[in-house]
């Protein structure tokens, strides 16, 4: 399960880079860009909390 959440987190980061690039190239509208960026940001923060920075205590 942790691996799936980690992959989802990385895919969200990719979308954060790809969405503005598509907007700059004129392939998507500003509204779609804003929506994709919002979804990707929320998804990244939610999924990153599940696997980043938590080390098991001995």
C-alpha positions as CSV (number, residue, x, y, z in Angstrom):
1,X,0.0,0.0,0.0
2,X,2.8,2.4,0.9
3,X,4.4,1.8,-2.6
4,X,1.1,2.7,-4.3
5,X,0.8,5.9,-2.3
6,X,4.5,6.8,-3.1
7,X,3.8,6.3,-6.9
8,X,0.7,8.5,-6.6
9,X,2.8,11.1,-4.9
10,X,5.4,11.1,-7.7
11,X,2.7,11.2,-10.4
12,X,1.3,14.3,-8.7
13,X,4.6,16.0,-8.9
14,X,4.9,15.1,-12.6
15,X,1.5,16.7,-13.1
16,X,2.6,19.8,-11.3
17,X,5.3,20.2,-13.9
18,X,3.4,19.0,-17.0
19,X,0.2,21.1,-16.6
20,X,1.9,24.5,-16.8
21,X,4.0,23.2,-19.7
22,X,0.9,22.2,-21.6
23,X,-0.7,25.6,-20.8
24,X,2.4,27.5,-22.1
25,X,2.3,25.4,-25.3
26,X,-1.3,26.4,-25.8
27,X,-2.6,22.8,-25.5
28,X,-4.9,23.4,-22.4
29,X,-6.9,26.4,-21.1
30,X,-6.0,28.5,-18.1
31,X,-9.0,27.1,-16.1
32,X,-8.0,23.5,-16.8
33,X,-4.4,24.3,-15.8
34,X,-5.7,25.8,-12.5
35,X,-7.9,22.7,-11.9
36,X,-5.1,20.3,-12.6
37,X,-2.6,22.2,-10.5
38,X,-5.1,22.2,-7.5
39,X,-5.8,18.5,-7.8
40,X,-2.1,17.6,-8.1
41,X,-1.1,19.8,-5.2
42,X,-3.8,18.5,-2.8
43,X,-3.0,14.9,-3.9
44,X,0.7,15.4,-3.4
45,X,0.3,16.8,0.1
46,X,-2.2,14.1,1.1
47,X,-0.1,11.3,-0.2
48,X,3.3,12.6,0.9
49,X,2.2,12.7,4.5
50,X,1.7,9.0,4.4
51,X,5.2,8.0,3.4
52,X,7.7,10.9,3.8
53,X,9.6,11.7,7.0
54,X,8.4,8.9,9.1
55,X,11.1,6.6,10.3
56,X,10.4,3.6,12.5
57,X,11.5,4.0,16.1
58,X,13.7,1.3,17.5
